[in-house]
Amino acid sequence: MLNIVMIASECVPFAKTGGLADVVGALPPALSVLGHRVVVIIPKYGFVDSSLHPMRPLPNPLGVRMGNMQEWCAVHEASLPGKVPVYLIEHDLYFGRPGLYHDAALNDYVDNPRRFSLLARAGLQLCQDLPFRPDVVHVHDWQTALATAYLKVWHWDSPILGPAGSLLTIHNIGYQGKYPSSHYEYIGLGWPNFEPDILEDYGQINFLKGGIHYADLVNTVSPTYANETRTPGGGMGLAPYLNNKGDRYIGILNGVDYTHWDPSADPLIPAAYSATDLAGKSVCKRALQDRMGLQVEPQVPLVGVISRFAHQKGLDVLAQVVDGVLQQMVVQFAVLGSGDPALETFFGALPGRYPGRAASVIGYDNELAHWIEAGADFFLMPSRYEPCGLNQLYSLRYGTLPIVRATGGLADTVEQYDQSTAAGTGFKFWDLTAQALHDTIGWAVSTYFDRPHHLLQLVRRAMSRDFSWEQSALGYQAAYLRAMEIKRGR
């Protein structure tokens, strides 16, 4: 049994902006099932409702040394499934806000470097105060990356923290935590560490870079993304430092919480179904077409899209080809998403140009997301990069065949359709061009009409794939043991 402390800025169900929260909410219970003792430490943001999430205050305040001052925090204890303790750090000045990282106008909080360096150090201090002697300290993204530095700079001789190995998980290398050096005194890691190979980045502090330097082991959320981030284009400036880690930088696929995403037991979809009885999927398709104002045509292939309208997701390339696809192919589109205003305008107007054949909802609706996963025949993800991706994993379980660009976790989780053998679980393309996207959609549509016996085999095979957190937890268990070995010099 290992003692694991996980420090993060998000965790479902308390606070979420993206996939990081899903990982921190699902991985600890899966590790608990394996017999490990895990505690999770996150901020107590101003919007966290204690009436929805029962918690109790710890009796003693938490004193945290930052720079030349002492910060004082309150700590509240809640829990995740499996009775995994969650400790929420309360500091009204830094965390008592309606947003996690930015205000309502999407402007980053200017004191983010102070907020999250405090979180990283407070998480370690709490281990000493509880006391909880971790075998491994597991931190996530730039927000808590500096905990790996604090472990080595400040806690190397601590009987509680000194022996602990450290693992840093990079969920998206595009977010590195770069901030003015004026915050460095507060961070308190000493000016000798403000060097280009450690924490300095063209005169600024780079939280993620420092975390990579000090972590015993670094991982990202898919093997292919680990390889991509070792390249100049994929590493976004950090490839040399990741390559310096050698075999101490690895990829571990994220998992899926099948308690929420399983068509055989999903309470949000119109009808349940399974790989052995697909009748309910046809019911879901008809219901989705009716709900979104599409022609109720059971024999017309339906392509679903659920996405942020962001550069990473490649929806600008879809915007270049979707008119041609709808004009040249017998196909329908159902789009759910928001983000870039130009793309919101474009996709919002699509139903007006193709009534009954294209539908769009600008925004996010969790129930509708489940309906699209269940009711569509294909799910489209033309991402420029995708560290892991979750929707393609949901789609596989729902028998909604992914059409994806072969990048990151999309490359690792979707098996290419082989037209000669009917092998595979989806349709992949490599070059993010309008032509490649157009042709791959066309390939999927032609398979729907011309090779329905292949399509059925693909659907059943896709639904049989296991990307549960139980599998991912085994990968993290091995990573923790490796981090401990590295810390001990083995």
C-alpha positions as CSV (number, residue, x, y, z in Angstrom):
1,M,0.0,0.0,0.0
2,L,1.3,3.5,-0.9
3,N,0.5,6.8,0.7
4,I,-0.2,9.3,-2.1
5,V,-1.0,13.0,-1.8
6,M,-2.5,14.7,-4.8
7,I,-2.3,18.5,-5.0
8,A,-4.4,20.1,-7.8
9,S,-6.3,23.3,-8.7
10,E,-9.5,21.4,-9.7
11,C,-11.4,18.3,-8.7
12,V,-14.9,17.1,-9.7
13,P,-17.4,17.7,-8.1
14,F,-16.0,20.7,-6.3
15,A,-14.4,22.8,-9.1
16,K,-14.0,22.2,-12.8
17,T,-12.9,24.0,-16.0
18,G,-11.7,20.9,-17.9
19,G,-10.4,17.4,-18.0
20,L,-7.9,18.0,-15.1
21,A,-10.9,18.1,-12.7
22,D,-12.2,14.8,-14.1
23,V,-8.8,13.1,-13.6
24,V,-8.4,14.4,-10.0
25,G,-11.9,13.3,-9.2
26,A,-11.7,9.8,-10.7
27,L,-8.1,8.6,-10.2
28,P,-7.9,8.7,-6.4
29,P,-11.0,6.5,-5.9
30,A,-9.5,4.1,-8.5
31,L,-6.2,4.0,-6.6
32,S,-8.1,3.4,-3.4
33,V,-9.7,0.3,-4.9
34,L,-6.1,-0.9,-5.6
35,G,-5.5,-0.6,-1.8
36,H,-3.6,2.7,-1.7
37,R,-4.3,5.5,0.7
38,V,-4.8,8.8,-1.1
39,V,-5.6,12.3,0.0
40,V,-6.5,15.2,-2.3
41,I,-5.7,18.8,-1.7
42,I,-7.4,21.6,-3.6
43,P,-8.4,25.3,-3.0
44,K,-11.7,26.2,-1.4
45,Y,-12.9,28.6,-4.0
46,G,-15.6,31.2,-3.3
47,F,-18.2,29.3,-5.3
48,V,-17.7,25.9,-3.6
49,D,-21.1,25.3,-1.8
50,S,-20.6,23.5,1.5
51,S,-24.3,22.7,1.5
52,L,-23.9,20.6,-1.7
53,H,-20.5,19.2,-0.6
54,P,-20.6,18.2,3.1
55,M,-17.4,19.2,4.8
56,R,-16.0,19.8,8.3
57,P,-13.4,22.4,9.3
58,L,-10.2,21.2,10.8
59,P,-9.6,22.7,14.3
60,N,-6.3,24.3,13.7
61,P,-5.2,27.0,11.2
62,L,-2.6,26.2,8.6
63,G,0.5,28.5,8.7
64,V,2.4,28.6,5.4
65,R,5.7,30.4,4.9
66,M,5.8,32.3,1.7
67,G,8.8,34.6,0.9
68,N,9.3,36.8,4.0
69,M,5.8,36.4,5.4
70,Q,3.5,33.9,6.9
71,E,0.1,33.1,5.3
72,W,-2.7,31.7,7.4
73,C,-5.3,29.4,6.0
74,A,-8.3,27.4,7.2
75,V,-8.7,23.8,6.1
76,H,-11.9,21.9,5.4
77,E,-12.3,18.1,5.0
78,A,-14.7,16.5,2.5
79,S,-14.5,13.3,0.6
80,L,-14.7,11.6,-2.8
81,P,-16.3,8.2,-3.5
82,G,-14.5,5.4,-1.7
83,K,-14.0,7.7,1.3
84,V,-11.0,9.4,-0.2
85,P,-10.3,12.5,1.9
86,V,-10.3,15.9,0.2
87,Y,-8.8,18.8,2.0
88,L,-9.9,22.3,0.8
89,I,-7.5,25.2,1.5
90,E,-9.4,28.3,2.5
91,H,-7.7,31.7,2.0
92,D,-10.3,34.3,1.2
93,L,-7.8,36.8,-0.4
94,Y,-6.6,34.3,-2.9
95,F,-9.3,31.7,-3.4
96,G,-12.5,33.4,-2.3
97,R,-13.5,34.4,-5.8
98,P,-16.1,33.3,-8.4
99,G,-13.5,32.1,-10.9
100,L,-10.6,29.7,-10.8
101,Y,-8.1,31.4,-13.0
102,H,-9.8,34.5,-14.4
103,D,-12.6,37.0,-13.9
104,A,-15.9,37.2,-15.8
105,A,-14.2,39.0,-18.6
106,L,-11.7,36.1,-19.0
107,N,-8.8,38.3,-17.7
108,D,-6.3,36.2,-15.8
109,Y,-6.1,37.2,-12.1
110,V,-2.8,39.1,-11.9
111,D,-1.9,37.4,-8.6
112,N,-2.2,33.8,-10.0
113,P,1.5,33.1,-9.3
114,R,0.9,33.9,-5.7
115,R,-2.4,32.0,-5.4
116,F,-1.0,28.8,-6.8
117,S,2.5,28.9,-5.3
118,L,0.6,29.2,-2.0
119,L,-1.5,26.2,-2.9
120,A,1.5,24.1,-3.7
121,R,3.3,25.0,-0.5
122,A,0.2,24.8,1.6
123,G,-0.5,21.2,0.3
124,L,3.0,20.1,1.5
125,Q,2.6,22.0,4.9
126,L,-0.7,20.3,5.5
127,C,1.0,16.9,5.1
128,Q,3.3,17.8,7.9
129,D,0.5,19.2,10.1
130,L,-1.9,16.2,9.7
131,P,0.6,14.4,9.8
132,F,0.4,12.4,6.5
133,R,3.7,10.8,5.4
134,P,3.4,10.5,1.6
135,D,5.4,8.0,-0.4
136,V,4.6,10.1,-3.5
137,V,3.5,13.7,-4.0
138,H,1.5,13.8,-7.3
139,V,0.9,17.3,-8.7
140,H,-0.9,18.5,-11.8
141,D,0.0,21.1,-14.4
142,W,1.6,24.5,-13.8
143,Q,-0.8,25.4,-10.9
144,T,0.8,22.9,-8.5
145,A,4.1,22.1,-10.4
146,L,6.2,24.1,-7.9
147,A,5.4,21.6,-5.2
148,T,8.2,19.4,-6.7
149,A,10.6,22.3,-6.2
150,Y,9.5,23.0,-2.7
151,L,10.0,19.3,-1.9
152,K,13.7,19.5,-2.9
153,V,14.5,23.0,-1.9
154,W,12.7,23.3,1.4
155,H,11.7,19.9,2.6
156,W,14.6,17.7,1.6
157,D,15.5,17.0,5.3
158,S,11.9,16.7,6.6
159,P,11.2,13.3,8.1
160,I,7.7,13.4,6.7
161,L,8.3,14.9,3.2
162,G,12.0,14.3,2.6
163,P,11.7,10.7,1.5
164,A,8.7,11.3,-0.9
165,G,9.1,10.8,-4.6
166,S,7.3,13.3,-6.9
167,L,5.2,12.9,-10.1
168,L,4.2,15.9,-12.2
169,T,1.3,15.2,-14.7
170,I,1.1,17.6,-17.7
171,H,-2.4,17.7,-19.0
172,N,-1.8,20.4,-21.6
173,I,1.7,21.8,-22.3
174,G,0.1,24.9,-23.8
175,Y,-0.5,26.3,-20.3
176,Q,2.8,26.8,-18.5
177,G,2.2,29.5,-15.9
178,K,4.5,32.3,-17.1
179,Y,4.5,35.3,-14.9
180,P,6.6,38.4,-14.1
181,S,9.7,37.9,-11.9
182,S,8.3,40.5,-9.5
183,H,6.4,37.6,-7.9
184,Y,9.6,35.5,-7.3
185,E,10.4,36.8,-3.8
186,Y,6.9,35.7,-2.6
187,I,7.4,32.2,-4.2
188,G,10.5,31.9,-2.0
189,L,12.6,29.4,-4.0
190,G,15.8,31.5,-3.9
191,W,17.4,33.5,-6.7
192,P,20.0,30.8,-7.5
193,N,17.1,28.7,-8.8
194,F,16.0,31.6,-11.1
195,E,18.1,30.2,-14.0
196,P,17.2,29.4,-17.6
197,D,17.5,25.6,-17.0
198,I,15.3,25.8,-13.9
199,L,12.6,28.5,-13.4
200,E,13.6,31.4,-15.6
201,D,12.1,31.8,-19.0
202,Y,13.1,35.0,-20.9
203,G,13.0,37.0,-17.7
204,Q,9.8,35.5,-16.5
205,I,9.0,32.7,-14.0
206,N,7.8,29.5,-15.8
207,F,6.0,27.3,-13.2
208,L,5.8,24.2,-15.4
209,K,9.4,24.4,-16.5
210,G,10.5,24.5,-12.8
211,G,8.2,21.6,-12.0
212,I,9.7,19.5,-14.8
213,H,13.2,20.2,-13.6
214,Y,12.5,19.2,-10.0
215,A,10.1,16.3,-10.5
216,D,11.5,12.8,-10.1
217,L,9.1,11.6,-12.8
218,V,7.0,13.5,-15.3
219,N,4.1,12.1,-17.3
220,T,1.5,13.3,-19.7
221,V,-1.9,11.9,-20.5
222,S,-1.1,9.7,-23.6
223,P,2.0,8.0,-25.0
224,T,1.7,9.8,-28.4
225,Y,1.3,13.2,-26.7
226,A,4.5,12.4,-24.7
227,N,6.3,11.9,-28.0
228,E,4.8,15.0,-29.7
229,T,5.8,17.2,-26.8
230,R,9.4,16.1,-27.2
231,T,9.5,17.9,-30.5
232,P,10.1,21.7,-31.0
233,G,6.5,22.2,-32.4
234,G,4.7,20.1,-29.8
235,G,6.8,21.0,-26.8
236,M,6.0,24.7,-27.0
237,G,9.4,25.7,-25.8
238,L,9.8,22.9,-23.2
239,A,10.9,20.1,-25.5
240,P,14.6,20.3,-24.5
241,Y,13.7,20.0,-20.8
242,L,11.4,17.1,-21.4
243,N,14.1,15.4,-23.5
244,N,16.6,15.9,-20.7
245,K,14.3,13.8,-18.5
246,G,15.0,10.8,-20.8
247,D,13.0,7.8,-19.6
248,R,11.7,9.8,-16.7
249,Y,9.1,11.4,-19.0
250,I,6.3,9.0,-20.0
251,G,2.7,8.9,-21.2
252,I,-0.2,7.3,-19.3
253,L,-3.7,7.3,-20.9
254,N,-6.5,9.0,-19.0
255,G,-9.5,6.9,-18.1
256,V,-13.2,7.3,-18.4
257,D,-15.8,7.2,-15.6
258,Y,-18.2,4.6,-17.0
259,T,-20.6,5.2,-14.1
260,H,-21.5,8.4,-16.0
261,W,-20.8,7.4,-19.6
262,D,-22.3,4.0,-20.4
263,P,-25.3,3.6,-22.8
264,S,-26.5,0.5,-21.0
265,A,-27.2,2.5,-17.8
266,D,-27.2,6.2,-18.8
267,P,-30.3,7.9,-17.3
268,L,-29.9,10.9,-19.5
269,I,-30.5,9.3,-22.9
270,P,-33.8,8.3,-24.4
271,A,-33.2,4.5,-24.5
272,A,-30.5,2.2,-23.1
273,Y,-28.6,-0.1,-25.4
274,S,-25.5,-2.4,-25.5
275,A,-23.1,-4.0,-28.0
276,T,-25.4,-7.1,-28.0
277,D,-28.6,-5.2,-28.3
278,L,-28.3,-2.0,-30.4
279,A,-32.0,-1.3,-30.8
280,G,-31.9,1.5,-28.3
281,K,-29.3,3.4,-30.3
282,S,-31.8,3.7,-33.2
283,V,-34.3,5.2,-30.7
284,C,-31.7,7.7,-29.5
285,K,-30.9,8.7,-33.1
286,R,-34.5,9.4,-33.9
287,A,-35.0,11.4,-30.6
288,L,-31.8,13.4,-31.3
289,Q,-32.9,14.3,-34.8
290,D,-36.3,15.3,-33.5
291,R,-34.9,17.4,-30.7
292,M,-32.4,19.3,-32.8
293,G,-34.8,19.9,-35.7
294,L,-33.2,17.5,-38.1
295,Q,-35.2,15.4,-40.6
296,V,-36.0,12.2,-38.9
297,E,-34.2,9.9,-41.3
298,P,-33.0,6.7,-39.7
299,Q,-31.0,5.7,-42.8
300,V,-29.0,9.0,-43.1
301,P,-25.7,9.0,-41.3
302,L,-25.5,11.6,-38.5
303,V,-22.1,13.2,-37.5
304,G,-21.9,14.7,-34.0
305,V,-19.6,17.4,-32.8
306,I,-19.2,18.5,-29.2
307,S,-16.3,20.9,-28.7
308,R,-14.9,24.1,-27.5
309,F,-14.5,26.4,-30.5
310,A,-10.8,26.9,-29.9
311,H,-7.7,26.8,-32.2
312,Q,-6.6,23.5,-30.6
313,K,-9.8,21.8,-31.7
314,G,-9.5,22.4,-35.5
315,L,-13.1,23.5,-35.9
316,D,-11.9,26.3,-38.2
317,V,-10.9,23.6,-40.7
318,L,-14.3,22.0,-40.3
319,A,-15.8,25.4,-41.1
320,Q,-13.9,25.3,-44.4
321,V,-15.3,22.0,-45.5
322,V,-18.7,21.5,-43.9
323,D,-20.6,23.3,-46.7
324,G,-19.0,21.1,-49.3
325,V,-19.7,18.0,-47.3
326,L,-23.4,18.9,-46.9
327,Q,-23.7,19.7,-50.5
328,Q,-22.0,16.6,-51.9
329,M,-22.9,13.9,-49.4
330,V,-26.0,12.5,-47.8
331,V,-25.3,13.3,-44.2
332,Q,-26.5,15.3,-41.2
333,F,-24.5,17.3,-38.6
334,A,-25.4,18.0,-35.0
335,V,-23.0,20.6,-33.4
336,L,-22.8,21.6,-29.7
337,G,-20.1,24.0,-28.6
338,S,-19.0,27.6,-27.9
339,G,-15.9,29.7,-27.8
340,D,-14.4,31.7,-30.7
341,P,-17.1,34.3,-31.6
342,A,-16.5,33.9,-35.4
343,L,-17.0,30.1,-35.1
344,E,-20.1,30.6,-33.0
345,T,-21.5,32.8,-35.7
346,F,-20.6,30.4,-38.4
347,F,-21.9,27.2,-36.8
348,G,-24.9,29.1,-35.4
349,A,-26.0,30.0,-38.9
350,L,-25.4,26.5,-40.3
351,P,-29.0,25.3,-39.7
352,G,-30.4,28.3,-41.6
353,R,-28.4,27.3,-44.7
354,Y,-29.2,23.6,-44.4
355,P,-32.5,23.2,-42.7
356,G,-33.2,19.7,-41.5
357,R,-29.7,18.6,-42.4
358,A,-27.6,20.6,-40.0
359,A,-28.3,21.6,-36.4
360,S,-26.3,23.6,-33.8
361,V,-26.6,24.7,-30.2
362,I,-24.2,27.4,-29.1
363,G,-23.2,26.8,-25.5
364,Y,-23.1,23.6,-23.4
365,D,-25.8,21.3,-22.3
366,N,-24.7,18.1,-20.5
367,E,-27.9,16.2,-21.3
368,L,-27.7,17.1,-25.0
369,A,-24.0,16.0,-25.0
370,H,-25.2,12.6,-23.8
371,W,-27.9,12.5,-26.5
372,I,-25.3,13.4,-29.2
373,E,-23.0,10.7,-28.1
374,A,-25.8,8.2,-28.1
375,G,-27.7,9.3,-31.2
376,A,-25.0,10.1,-33.7
377,D,-23.4,7.5,-36.0
378,F,-20.0,9.3,-36.1
379,F,-18.2,11.7,-33.8
380,L,-15.8,14.2,-35.3
381,M,-12.6,15.5,-33.6
382,P,-10.3,17.3,-36.1
383,S,-7.9,18.5,-33.3
384,R,-4.6,20.2,-34.0
385,Y,-3.3,18.6,-30.8
386,E,-5.1,16.6,-28.2
387,P,-3.2,15.5,-25.0
388,C,-5.7,12.7,-24.4
389,G,-9.2,13.6,-25.3
390,L,-12.4,12.2,-23.6
391,N,-15.1,12.5,-26.2
392,Q,-13.6,9.9,-28.5
393,L,-13.5,7.5,-25.5
394,Y,-17.2,8.3,-24.7
395,S,-18.0,7.8,-28.4
396,L,-16.3,4.4,-28.5
397,R,-18.4,3.2,-25.6
398,Y,-21.6,4.5,-27.2
399,G,-20.8,2.9,-30.6
400,T,-20.5,6.3,-32.2
401,L,-17.5,5.8,-34.4
402,P,-14.8,8.5,-34.1
403,I,-13.5,10.5,-37.1
404,V,-10.3,12.0,-35.7
405,R,-7.0,13.5,-36.6
406,A,-4.3,11.1,-35.5
407,T,-2.7,13.2,-32.8
408,G,-2.0,12.7,-29.1
409,G,-4.6,10.5,-27.3
410,L,-6.7,10.3,-30.4
411,A,-4.0,8.4,-32.2
412,D,-3.6,6.1,-29.2
413,T,-7.2,5.2,-28.6
414,V,-8.8,5.0,-32.0
415,E,-7.8,2.1,-34.2
416,Q,-7.8,2.8,-37.9
417,Y,-10.5,1.1,-40.0
418,D,-9.1,-1.5,-42.4
419,Q,-11.5,-1.8,-45.4
420,S,-10.1,-5.2,-46.3
421,T,-10.7,-6.9,-43.0
422,A,-13.2,-4.7,-41.2
423,A,-10.7,-4.3,-38.3
424,G,-10.6,-1.0,-36.4
425,T,-12.8,1.2,-34.3
426,G,-12.8,4.5,-36.3
427,F,-11.5,6.7,-39.0
428,K,-8.2,8.6,-38.7
429,F,-6.4,11.1,-40.8
430,W,-3.0,12.7,-40.3
431,D,-2.7,16.0,-42.2
432,L,-4.9,18.8,-40.8
433,T,-6.0,20.0,-44.2
434,A,-9.5,20.7,-45.6
435,Q,-9.0,18.0,-48.2
436,A,-7.9,15.3,-45.7
437,L,-10.9,16.2,-43.4
438,H,-13.4,16.2,-46.3
439,D,-12.1,12.9,-47.6
440,T,-12.1,11.1,-44.2
441,I,-15.7,12.2,-43.6
442,G,-16.5,10.9,-47.0
443,W,-14.8,7.6,-46.2
444,A,-16.9,7.2,-43.1
445,V,-20.1,8.1,-45.0
446,S,-19.3,5.6,-47.8
447,T,-18.7,2.9,-45.3
448,Y,-22.1,3.6,-43.7
449,F,-23.9,3.1,-47.1
450,D,-21.6,0.7,-48.9
451,R,-20.3,-1.6,-46.1
452,P,-23.0,-1.7,-43.4
453,H,-21.8,-5.2,-42.3
454,H,-18.3,-3.6,-41.6
455,L,-19.9,-0.7,-39.8
456,L,-21.7,-3.1,-37.4
457,Q,-18.4,-4.9,-36.6
458,L,-16.7,-1.6,-36.0
459,V,-19.5,-0.5,-33.6
460,R,-19.4,-3.6,-31.6
461,R,-15.7,-3.7,-31.4
462,A,-15.6,0.0,-30.3
463,M,-18.1,-0.7,-27.5
464,S,-16.0,-3.5,-26.2
465,R,-12.8,-1.4,-25.6
466,D,-12.0,-0.8,-22.0
467,F,-10.6,2.7,-21.1
468,S,-11.7,2.6,-17.5
469,W,-9.9,4.3,-14.7
470,E,-9.0,0.9,-13.3
471,Q,-6.7,0.5,-16.2
472,S,-5.2,4.0,-15.9
473,A,-4.7,3.5,-12.1
474,L,-2.5,0.6,-12.8
475,G,-0.3,2.8,-15.0
476,Y,-0.1,5.4,-12.3
477,Q,0.7,2.8,-9.7
478,A,3.7,1.7,-11.7
479,A,4.7,5.4,-12.2
480,Y,4.6,6.0,-8.4
481,L,6.8,3.1,-7.8
482,R,9.2,4.4,-10.4
483,A,9.2,7.9,-8.9
484,M,10.1,6.4,-5.5
485,E,13.0,4.4,-7.1
486,I,14.3,7.6,-8.7
487,K,14.1,9.5,-5.5
488,R,16.1,6.8,-3.8
489,G,18.7,6.9,-6.5
490,R,18.0,3.5,-8.1
